[in-house]
């Protein structure tokens, strides 16, 4: 169908617009106001196949604005007026006569941007949504990455993915492969930094029998295994210079030979490379070939660091918990914990976040994670920890268990020296006043805790496992003071 719709009942104005659009090579359709509403209801709400721009005559401004308001999905341009103060958001601008080529192209570009960044557009390919789950997030950075993947995937262009370690560069490469015309073929990943330089040539191109000591059989290389599919060269910046020359030849001539062989093998492989290094700086230092860089860097994609898209952390946590199910364990996070995690620098990026989630799922299976359950390096909020304030009956019962239980266990658990009172070991034959005894025991324990913590009440309360306010009340009750 036509890309641009012209709505005008003025013949001269409509003809002028048609002339300029014909010169631009744009397809268009021109209708009157009476025909416009029916056409827009039929086509204008179809987000994928609808009009890319609507040029509407503003001879009757109110009528034009009413039509614009009824179709918020479509971008409109008012023609013939400079007053757009009452216009809605989907009116991207105005064209004052005489309409010029620069002015019209500027408005068409605005319409294009309105559609490109429009939220909640549904993709027409279900498998994209399924695979893009691994690129979780709503930030502008990750949306830009998804857009670039969709643009380059159907082509045969080489892709260079740049970004810090742990940002998910291989995930991006797999998405490019999955959405390409090679999706039915193989995706072969190779970490160039993990293979010694003297073995990398054999790993990539294969070898013939007897090519070197230990080559008892012929072996296919990664290029041969990826034939018809995609070869992902991770950490390309770690590839030795002599191998860079051989890789460049394959990219230029689309042929290669196995190590020890002379027969050329044709190569139909799409190459996607990735690195965390600054290749341009390496070129200046003579560590990376400039001609190879430009062969690989046909379509660069920047993989954003996690600290640049912290608003995606809650969604990433949800995805990682689902993916890392350990014995069907699930965890959730309080608001304070999420806020603290979003304040972290994340030098290890998504890989560091994944490791943290796995650790917490092991430590606290099926529990709610609060700020104070996080490892110390992830605590970035100053929030006082919660200490339960148990009823007096439970405290008295615990004191009784401490008196008549194993004295060595009590000493180890409480962390105080054994009391000198002989009644702590056995109940006297003449009996005792339990209430007074418990009060004396409580005074003794509180005093020992305060002495051990230099009379810092907050630290003593932490040792005793109670709130600071509770300890202050008990000190007031028993008239305990440093003096």
URHUTA-V83916 format. One record per residue. N is the residue number from 1. PSI is psi as a letter, one per 40 degrees, with the letter a starting at -180 (NA if undefined). OMEGA is omega in radians with two decimals (999 if undefined). NEAR is the number of other ideal C-beta (glycine too) atoms within 10 Angstrom. Layout:
BEGIN
n->{N | N}
psi->{PSI | PSI}
omega->{OMEGA | OMEGA}
near->{NEAR | NEAR}
END
This chain:
BEGIN
n->{1 | 2 | 3 | 4 | 5 | 6 | 7 | 8 | 9 | 10 | 11 | 12 | 13 | 14 | 15 | 16 | 17 | 18 | 19 | 20 | 21 | 22 | 23 | 24 | 25 | 26 | 27 | 28 | 29 | 30 | 31 | 32 | 33 | 34 | 35 | 36 | 37 | 38 | 39 | 40 | 41 | 42 | 43 | 44 | 45 | 46 | 47 | 48 | 49 | 50 | 51 | 52 | 53 | 54 | 55 | 56 | 57 | 58 | 59 | 60 | 61 | 62 | 63 | 64 | 65 | 66 | 67 | 68 | 69 | 70 | 71 | 72 | 73 | 74 | 75 | 76 | 77 | 78 | 79 | 80 | 81 | 82 | 83 | 84 | 85 | 86 | 87 | 88 | 89 | 90 | 91 | 92 | 93 | 94 | 95 | 96 | 97 | 98 | 99 | 100 | 101 | 102 | 103 | 104 | 105 | 106 | 107 | 108 | 109 | 110 | 111 | 112 | 113 | 114 | 115 | 116 | 117 | 118 | 119 | 120 | 121 | 122 | 123 | 124 | 125 | 126 | 127 | 128 | 129 | 130 | 131 | 132 | 133 | 134 | 135 | 136 | 137 | 138 | 139 | 140 | 141 | 142 | 143 | 144 | 145 | 146 | 147 | 148 | 149 | 150 | 151 | 152 | 153 | 154 | 155 | 156 | 157 | 158 | 159 | 160 | 161 | 162 | 163 | 164 | 165 | 166 | 167 | 168 | 169 | 170 | 171 | 172 | 173 | 174 | 175 | 176 | 177 | 178 | 179 | 180 | 181 | 182 | 183 | 184 | 185 | 186 | 187 | 188 | 189 | 190 | 191 | 192 | 193 | 194 | 195 | 196 | 197 | 198 | 199 | 200 | 201 | 202 | 203 | 204 | 205 | 206 | 207 | 208 | 209 | 210 | 211 | 212 | 213 | 214 | 215 | 216 | 217 | 218 | 219 | 220 | 221 | 222 | 223 | 224 | 225 | 226 | 227 | 228 | 229 | 230 | 231 | 232 | 233 | 234 | 235 | 236 | 237 | 238 | 239 | 240 | 241 | 242 | 243 | 244 | 245 | 246 | 247 | 248 | 249 | 250 | 251 | 252 | 253 | 254 | 255 | 256 | 257 | 258 | 259 | 260 | 261 | 262 | 263 | 264 | 265 | 266 | 267 | 268 | 269 | 270 | 271 | 272 | 273 | 274 | 275 | 276 | 277 | 278 | 279 | 280 | 281 | 282 | 283 | 284 | 285 | 286 | 287 | 288 | 289 | 290 | 291 | 292 | 293 | 294 | 295 | 296 | 297 | 298 | 299 | 300 | 301 | 302 | 303 | 304 | 305 | 306 | 307 | 308 | 309 | 310 | 311 | 312 | 313 | 314 | 315 | 316 | 317 | 318 | 319 | 320 | 321 | 322 | 323 | 324 | 325 | 326 | 327 | 328 | 329 | 330 | 331 | 332 | 333 | 334 | 335 | 336 | 337 | 338 | 339 | 340 | 341 | 342 | 343 | 344 | 345 | 346 | 347 | 348 | 349 | 350 | 351 | 352 | 353 | 354 | 355 | 356 | 357 | 358 | 359 | 360 | 361 | 362 | 363 | 364 | 365 | 366 | 367 | 368 | 369 | 370 | 371 | 372 | 373 | 374 | 375 | 376 | 377 | 378 | 379 | 380 | 381 | 382 | 383 | 384 | 385 | 386 | 387 | 388 | 389 | 390 | 391 | 392 | 393 | 394 | 395 | 396 | 397 | 398 | 399 | 400 | 401 | 402 | 403 | 404 | 405 | 406 | 407 | 408 | 409 | 410 | 411 | 412 | 413 | 414 | 415 | 416 | 417 | 418 | 419 | 420 | 421 | 422 | 423 | 424 | 425 | 426 | 427 | 428 | 429 | 430 | 431 | 432 | 433 | 434 | 435 | 436 | 437 | 438 | 439 | 440 | 441 | 442 | 443 | 444 | 445 | 446 | 447 | 448 | 449 | 450 | 451 | 452 | 453 | 454 | 455 | 456 | 457 | 458 | 459 | 460 | 461 | 462 | 463 | 464 | 465 | 466 | 467 | 468 | 469 | 470 | 471 | 472 | 473 | 474 | 475 | 476 | 477 | 478 | 479 | 480 | 481 | 482 | 483}
psi->{i | i | d | h | h | h | h | i | e | h | d | d | d | d | d | d | d | d | d | d | d | d | d | e | e | i | h | i | h | h | i | i | d | d | e | d | d | d | d | d | d | d | d | d | e | h | d | d | e | a | i | e | i | h | h | h | h | f | d | g | d | d | d | d | d | d | d | d | d | e | g | e | d | i | h | i | h | h | h | e | i | e | h | f | d | e | i | i | d | e | h | e | a | i | h | h | i | h | h | i | d | d | d | d | d | d | d | d | d | d | d | d | d | d | d | d | e | h | i | f | h | h | i | e | h | d | d | d | d | d | d | e | d | e | g | i | i | e | i | d | d | d | d | d | d | d | d | d | d | d | d | d | d | e | i | e | i | i | h | h | h | i | i | i | h | e | e | f | d | d | d | d | d | d | d | d | d | d | e | i | e | e | d | e | a | i | h | h | i | h | h | d | e | e | h | i | d | e | e | d | d | d | d | d | e | i | i | i | h | e | d | i | h | e | g | e | i | i | h | i | i | d | d | d | d | e | h | e | a | h | h | h | g | i | f | d | e | e | h | i | d | d | d | d | d | d | d | d | d | d | d | d | e | f | i | i | i | i | h | e | i | e | h | h | h | i | h | g | h | h | h | h | i | i | i | e | i | g | d | d | d | d | d | d | e | f | e | h | h | d | d | d | d | d | d | d | f | d | g | i | h | h | h | i | i | d | e | e | f | d | e | e | d | d | d | d | d | d | d | d | d | d | d | f | h | h | f | f | i | i | i | i | h | i | d | d | d | d | d | d | d | e | e | i | d | g | d | e | a | d | d | d | d | d | d | d | d | d | d | d | d | d | d | g | h | f | i | h | h | i | d | e | e | i | i | d | e | e | h | e | i | g | h | h | i | h | h | h | g | i | i | d | d | d | d | d | d | d | d | d | d | d | d | e | a | h | d | d | d | d | d | d | d | d | e | i | i | h | i | e | h | d | e | e | d | i | h | i | d | e | a | i | h | d | d | d | d | d | d | d | d | d | d | d | d | d | d | d | d | d | d | d | f | f | f | h | d | d | d | d | d | d | d | e | f | i | i | d | d | d | d | d | d | d | d | d | d | e | f | h | i | d | NA}
omega->{-3.13 | 3.13 | -3.02 | 3.09 | 3.06 | 3.10 | -3.12 | 3.06 | 3.10 | -3.02 | -3.08 | -3.13 | -3.14 | -3.13 | 3.13 | 3.12 | -3.14 | -3.12 | -3.11 | -3.13 | 3.07 | 3.09 | 3.13 | -3.11 | -3.14 | 3.02 | -3.05 | 3.08 | -3.09 | -3.13 | 3.06 | 3.13 | -3.12 | -3.14 | -2.97 | -3.04 | -3.13 | -3.12 | -3.14 | 3.10 | -3.11 | -3.00 | -2.94 | -3.10 | 3.08 | -2.94 | -3.06 | -3.00 | -3.09 | -3.11 | 3.10 | 3.11 | 3.08 | 3.08 | -3.01 | -3.14 | -3.11 | 3.07 | 2.99 | -3.02 | -3.08 | 3.10 | 3.13 | -3.12 | 3.09 | 3.12 | 3.12 | -3.08 | -3.10 | -3.07 | -3.05 | 3.13 | -3.02 | 3.04 | -3.12 | 3.02 | 3.11 | -3.10 | 3.04 | 3.12 | 3.07 | -3.10 | 3.08 | -3.08 | -3.14 | -3.06 | 3.08 | -3.04 | -3.10 | 2.97 | -2.98 | 3.14 | -3.11 | 3.06 | 3.12 | 3.13 | 0.05 | -3.13 | -3.10 | 3.11 | 3.13 | -3.12 | -3.12 | 3.14 | 3.09 | -3.14 | 3.12 | 3.09 | 3.09 | 3.09 | 3.12 | 3.14 | 3.11 | 3.13 | -3.06 | -3.06 | -3.13 | -3.10 | 3.01 | 3.03 | -3.11 | 3.07 | -3.07 | -3.14 | -3.03 | -3.08 | 3.08 | -3.14 | -3.09 | -3.09 | -3.11 | 3.05 | 3.13 | 3.02 | -2.99 | 3.04 | 3.09 | -3.10 | 3.13 | -3.13 | -3.08 | 3.06 | 3.09 | 3.11 | 3.11 | -3.14 | 3.14 | 3.12 | 3.14 | -3.12 | -3.00 | -3.03 | -3.09 | -3.11 | 3.08 | -3.07 | 3.00 | -3.08 | 3.05 | -3.11 | -3.08 | 3.11 | -3.12 | 3.09 | 3.09 | -3.11 | 3.11 | -3.13 | 3.11 | 3.08 | 3.10 | -3.13 | 3.13 | 3.08 | 3.10 | 3.13 | -3.07 | -3.10 | -3.12 | 3.09 | -3.14 | -3.01 | -3.14 | 3.14 | -2.98 | 2.99 | -3.07 | 3.07 | 3.08 | 3.06 | -3.07 | -3.13 | -3.10 | -3.10 | 3.11 | -3.07 | -3.10 | 3.13 | -3.02 | -3.13 | 3.11 | -3.13 | -3.08 | -2.99 | -3.12 | 3.12 | 3.09 | 3.12 | 3.12 | -3.12 | 3.11 | -3.12 | -3.13 | 3.12 | -3.07 | 3.12 | 3.01 | -3.09 | 3.09 | 3.08 | -3.09 | 3.08 | -3.12 | 3.13 | -3.12 | -3.09 | -3.12 | -3.09 | -3.04 | 3.05 | -3.13 | -3.14 | -3.13 | -3.12 | -3.13 | 3.12 | 3.12 | -3.11 | 3.12 | -3.08 | -3.12 | 3.09 | 3.10 | 3.12 | -3.10 | 3.09 | 3.12 | 3.13 | 3.12 | -3.13 | -3.11 | -3.00 | 3.13 | 3.03 | 3.10 | 3.05 | 3.02 | 3.06 | -3.10 | -3.13 | 3.12 | -3.11 | 3.11 | 3.13 | 3.12 | -3.03 | 3.02 | -3.06 | 3.01 | -3.09 | 3.00 | -3.13 | 3.13 | 3.09 | 3.01 | -3.09 | 3.05 | -3.04 | -3.14 | 3.08 | 3.10 | 3.10 | 3.13 | -3.13 | 3.11 | -3.12 | 3.12 | -3.08 | -3.12 | -3.11 | 3.09 | 3.14 | -3.11 | 3.03 | -3.11 | -2.99 | 3.09 | -3.11 | -3.13 | 3.04 | 3.11 | 3.07 | -2.98 | 3.05 | -3.08 | -3.14 | 3.11 | 3.14 | -3.06 | 3.12 | 3.12 | -3.03 | 3.11 | 3.12 | 3.09 | 3.11 | 3.13 | 3.13 | -3.11 | 3.12 | 3.12 | -3.07 | -3.03 | -3.13 | 3.12 | -3.09 | 3.13 | 3.12 | 3.08 | 3.04 | 3.07 | -3.05 | 3.02 | -3.13 | 3.13 | 3.13 | 3.13 | -3.14 | 3.14 | 3.12 | 3.13 | 3.08 | -3.07 | -3.07 | 3.09 | 3.09 | 3.10 | 3.06 | -3.03 | 3.11 | 3.10 | 3.11 | 3.12 | 3.11 | 3.12 | 3.13 | 3.13 | 3.13 | -3.12 | 3.12 | 3.08 | -3.09 | -3.02 | -3.11 | 3.09 | 3.13 | 3.09 | -3.05 | 3.09 | -3.11 | -3.03 | 3.01 | -3.13 | 3.00 | -2.99 | -3.06 | -3.12 | 3.14 | -3.09 | 3.09 | 3.10 | -3.11 | -3.13 | -3.13 | 3.13 | 3.04 | -3.12 | 3.07 | -3.01 | 3.08 | -3.11 | -3.11 | 3.14 | 3.12 | 3.12 | 3.13 | 3.11 | 3.12 | 3.12 | 3.11 | 3.13 | -3.11 | -2.98 | 3.10 | 3.13 | -3.06 | -3.13 | 3.09 | -3.12 | -3.12 | -3.12 | -3.04 | -3.06 | 3.10 | 3.11 | 3.07 | -3.13 | -3.11 | 3.14 | -3.10 | -3.14 | -3.13 | 3.12 | -3.10 | -3.10 | 3.12 | 3.13 | -3.11 | -3.12 | 3.13 | 3.11 | 3.08 | -3.02 | -3.09 | 3.13 | -3.11 | -3.13 | 3.10 | 3.12 | 3.13 | -3.13 | 3.11 | -3.12 | -3.12 | -3.14 | -3.13 | 3.12 | 3.14 | 3.13 | 3.10 | -3.11 | -3.12 | 3.11 | 3.09 | 2.96 | -2.95 | -3.09 | -3.14 | 3.09 | 3.11 | 3.12 | 3.10 | -3.12 | 3.11 | 3.12 | 3.10 | 3.10 | -3.14 | 3.11 | 3.12 | 3.11 | 3.11 | -3.13 | 3.08 | 3.10 | -3.12 | -3.09 | 3.12 | 3.13 | 3.08 | -3.09 | 3.13 | 999}
near->{10 | 14 | 15 | 22 | 24 | 24 | 24 | 25 | 15 | 13 | 9 | 9 | 20 | 19 | 12 | 16 | 22 | 17 | 11 | 16 | 21 | 11 | 10 | 13 | 6 | 17 | 11 | 18 | 16 | 18 | 17 | 13 | 16 | 8 | 13 | 21 | 15 | 10 | 14 | 21 | 11 | 10 | 16 | 19 | 13 | 11 | 14 | 9 | 8 | 19 | 25 | 17 | 25 | 23 | 26 | 22 | 23 | 25 | 15 | 11 | 16 | 9 | 14 | 23 | 19 | 10 | 19 | 22 | 14 | 14 | 19 | 13 | 16 | 24 | 25 | 31 | 27 | 24 | 26 | 18 | 16 | 10 | 10 | 18 | 5 | 9 | 20 | 12 | 10 | 17 | 22 | 21 | 15 | 18 | 21 | 13 | 12 | 7 | 18 | 12 | 10 | 7 | 17 | 22 | 13 | 14 | 22 | 21 | 12 | 15 | 23 | 14 | 12 | 19 | 17 | 9 | 11 | 14 | 6 | 5 | 12 | 7 | 12 | 9 | 10 | 7 | 11 | 16 | 10 | 10 | 17 | 20 | 10 | 15 | 19 | 19 | 22 | 12 | 16 | 13 | 15 | 22 | 15 | 13 | 26 | 16 | 12 | 18 | 22 | 16 | 12 | 20 | 19 | 11 | 14 | 11 | 14 | 17 | 27 | 22 | 28 | 19 | 19 | 18 | 14 | 20 | 26 | 23 | 23 | 18 | 18 | 25 | 25 | 19 | 22 | 28 | 24 | 19 | 19 | 22 | 11 | 20 | 15 | 8 | 17 | 15 | 20 | 20 | 16 | 22 | 14 | 23 | 15 | 11 | 18 | 8 | 13 | 11 | 11 | 23 | 20 | 19 | 19 | 25 | 24 | 23 | 21 | 17 | 12 | 12 | 16 | 12 | 6 | 7 | 15 | 8 | 8 | 14 | 17 | 14 | 22 | 20 | 23 | 17 | 14 | 26 | 16 | 11 | 19 | 23 | 25 | 27 | 22 | 21 | 19 | 26 | 19 | 17 | 24 | 15 | 12 | 11 | 19 | 19 | 12 | 16 | 25 | 17 | 13 | 19 | 15 | 11 | 11 | 13 | 12 | 22 | 14 | 23 | 18 | 15 | 16 | 7 | 8 | 12 | 18 | 9 | 18 | 13 | 22 | 22 | 22 | 29 | 27 | 26 | 24 | 18 | 15 | 13 | 21 | 11 | 10 | 16 | 16 | 11 | 8 | 9 | 15 | 22 | 19 | 13 | 12 | 23 | 19 | 13 | 18 | 26 | 15 | 14 | 16 | 12 | 22 | 16 | 24 | 20 | 19 | 24 | 15 | 16 | 21 | 17 | 13 | 21 | 23 | 16 | 14 | 20 | 23 | 14 | 19 | 18 | 19 | 10 | 12 | 16 | 10 | 13 | 8 | 7 | 15 | 12 | 21 | 14 | 23 | 14 | 9 | 16 | 23 | 16 | 15 | 20 | 23 | 15 | 13 | 19 | 12 | 23 | 12 | 16 | 20 | 23 | 15 | 17 | 20 | 19 | 14 | 20 | 22 | 15 | 12 | 23 | 21 | 13 | 12 | 15 | 13 | 11 | 14 | 11 | 21 | 17 | 21 | 16 | 17 | 21 | 10 | 6 | 9 | 18 | 18 | 14 | 12 | 6 | 12 | 9 | 9 | 9 | 16 | 9 | 11 | 13 | 8 | 8 | 8 | 10 | 14 | 15 | 12 | 13 | 16 | 14 | 12 | 19 | 20 | 12 | 11 | 11 | 14 | 9 | 11 | 18 | 14 | 9 | 11 | 17 | 12 | 14 | 9 | 12 | 19 | 7 | 12 | 8 | 13 | 16 | 11 | 9 | 11 | 8 | 5 | 5 | 7 | 10 | 9 | 13 | 9 | 9 | 16 | 16 | 14 | 15 | 19 | 18 | 16 | 15 | 17 | 19 | 15 | 18 | 22 | 22 | 11 | 15 | 16 | 9 | 14 | 11 | 15 | 12 | 15 | 22 | 22 | 17 | 17 | 21 | 12 | 20 | 18 | 15 | 12 | 16 | 22 | 14 | 13 | 16 | 18 | 10 | 11 | 14 | 7 | 16 | 9 | 8 | 2}
END
